[in-house]
């Protein structure tokens, strides 16, 4: 058995629309979690969505606002070194709340990214 080394600089940019992309580090490779770094430009905002597992977002650079459905009026503001753990099956949103790129490490408690958008 060997440790797995993954270099972010070698990972493909997967577009999440015109203002964001994701670089997966693990997932669908035999490990029990999906991890990746997402880079989002100012103005980026997710749709209201949820996952059937816990999702943790750890801010590396920039400013994030995140909230659960029904808590739109009181978003949590996060900066570098902050993390939010989003519960399974609970709709949520996050956005770049600053004027510089937002970079965060996403940790999904699943080897595969599963997203359910909420209308």
N, C-alpha and C positions, 0 to 999 in steps of 0.2 A: 504494500500500500504506500502511496506517496501523497504528499500535500499537493493541492491544486493551486497553481499560480495563474492569475489572469491579469493582464495588463490593459488598463483602460484605454491607453493610447492605441491599442491594436484592435479595439472592438468597433464593429460596424455602427454607424449612426442610423437609427430607425426613426423615421419621421413620425411625429405625433401632430402634424399640421404645420402651418407656416411659421409658428413661433416656438416650436419645441421639438426636441429629439431625445431619444433614450439610447443608452449603450448598455446592453445586458452584460453582466459579469458572470452570473450563474443562472441556471434554469434549463430544463429539458436536457440535463447532462448527468443525471443520476443523483444530484444533490437534492435534499428535501426542501430547499428554498429557492426563490427567484430573487436575484439582486440586480440592481442596475443603477446607473447614474443618469438622471434626467437633467437636461439643460433647457431652461425656458427664458425667453426674452421678455422684456417689459410688455405688459398687456396680455400675457398668456393666462388663461383660466380654463380649468377642466369643466366638462359638463358635470351635472349631478350624476354620480355613479356610485356603485358599491362593488365589493368583492365578497365571495363566500368564505373568506378567511381574513385574519388580521393583517393589516398593512401598516408598516412603520415607515415614516418619512423623516430622514435625518438631514437637516440643512447644512450644506457645506459652504455655500456662498450665497449672498443676497438676502432677500426678505420674502418670506412666505406668509400668506394668510390662509387659514384652513378652518372649515366649520362643518358641522353635521347638519343634516336637513332639519329645519326648524330653528336653527341657531344662526341664521344669516346675519342678524343684527348684532351679534357679538362674536365675530371671528377671533380665533387665536392668532397672534402674531408671533412668528418665529424667525430667529436669525441664526447665524453660524454657531454650530454646537448644540442647537435645540432639536428635539425630536418630538413627533406626535405619533401616537399609536392609535390607529383608526379601527374600531371594532368591526367584526365580520357582519355582513348583511345590513349595514347601516349606511344609507346614502350620505355622501360627503362631497365637498368641493375643495380644491386648493387653487391658489393663484399666485403669480409673481406680484408682490405688493410694492415693489421698488422700481427704481429707474436704472438698475443694472441687471445683468443676467442672474437668474436664480439657478443654483445647482444643488440637487439633493440626491441622497442615496435612498433608493426605495428598497425595502425588504418585504417580500410577500411570503407569507407562511404557506407556500404552495410552490411546487417546481414549475408550474405553468401560470402565466398571467391570465386571469379570468376577470373580465370587466362586464358589468351589467349597467348600461345607461338607464337612467330614470327619466321618464318624460315629464 
